[in-house]
Amino acid sequence: MTGRDRLSIVLLVVALVASVLELFFRPFGVALPALIVTMVAVTVSDRYRRLGLYTTAAITICFLIGSSFAVWDSRPLF
């Protein structure tokens, strides 16, 4: 495992944590940086491209659910 692979894994884990955060905290403010971090992680190392795909799917699903929660609870979206 090279340094690029480690960096890619760390960035993907950060993006996954951000996807969980957007369920509870401003989904529009967290989703875009999480997607950018995911794109950087996949660009750094192609070895974890599939994990990047799963991370993108998790960010999207958590965004939809978090936005629904925010509208339901009358919380700010961004």
C-alpha positions as CSV (number, residue, x, y, z in Angstrom):
1,M,0.0,0.0,0.0
2,T,1.5,3.3,-1.1
3,G,1.1,6.7,0.4
4,R,-1.4,7.7,-2.3
5,D,-3.6,4.7,-1.3
6,R,-3.5,5.7,2.3
7,L,-4.4,9.3,1.5
8,S,-7.2,8.1,-0.7
9,I,-8.6,5.9,2.2
10,V,-8.3,8.7,4.7
11,L,-10.2,11.2,2.4
12,L,-12.9,8.6,1.7
13,V,-13.4,8.0,5.4
14,V,-13.6,11.8,5.9
15,A,-16.2,12.0,3.2
16,L,-18.2,9.1,4.8
17,V,-18.2,10.9,8.1
18,A,-19.4,14.0,6.4
19,S,-22.2,12.1,4.8
20,V,-23.4,11.0,8.3
21,L,-23.0,14.6,9.5
22,E,-25.3,15.9,6.8
23,L,-28.2,13.8,8.3
24,F,-28.1,16.0,11.4
25,F,-26.4,19.3,10.3
26,R,-27.1,21.5,7.3
27,P,-27.2,19.1,4.3
28,F,-26.5,21.7,1.7
29,G,-23.5,23.0,3.4
30,V,-21.9,19.5,4.0
31,A,-22.8,17.6,0.8
32,L,-20.8,19.7,-1.7
33,P,-17.5,19.6,0.3
34,A,-18.0,15.9,0.9
35,L,-18.4,15.3,-2.9
36,I,-15.3,17.3,-3.6
37,V,-13.3,15.4,-1.1
38,T,-14.5,12.1,-2.7
39,M,-13.5,13.3,-6.2
40,V,-10.1,14.2,-4.9
41,A,-9.7,10.8,-3.2
42,V,-10.6,8.9,-6.4
43,T,-8.3,11.1,-8.4
44,V,-5.4,10.5,-6.0
45,S,-5.6,6.7,-6.3
46,D,-7.6,4.6,-8.7
47,R,-7.3,1.6,-6.5
48,Y,-10.3,2.5,-4.4
49,R,-12.6,3.8,-7.2
50,R,-15.4,1.4,-6.2
51,L,-15.3,2.6,-2.6
52,G,-15.5,6.2,-4.0
53,L,-18.6,5.1,-5.9
54,Y,-20.2,3.7,-2.7
55,T,-19.2,6.9,-0.8
56,T,-20.8,9.0,-3.5
57,A,-24.0,6.9,-3.2
58,A,-23.9,7.3,0.6
59,I,-23.5,11.1,0.3
60,T,-26.4,11.3,-2.1
61,I,-28.8,9.2,0.0
62,C,-27.8,10.9,3.3
63,F,-28.3,14.3,1.5
64,L,-31.9,13.3,0.5
65,I,-32.7,12.0,3.9
66,G,-31.0,14.9,5.7
67,S,-32.8,17.5,3.6
68,S,-36.1,15.8,4.3
69,F,-35.4,15.9,8.1
70,A,-34.4,19.5,7.8
71,V,-37.6,20.5,6.1
72,W,-39.7,18.4,8.5
73,D,-38.1,20.0,11.6
74,S,-38.0,23.5,10.0
75,R,-34.2,23.6,10.4
76,P,-32.0,25.7,8.0
77,L,-30.9,23.8,4.9
78,F,-27.7,25.7,4.4
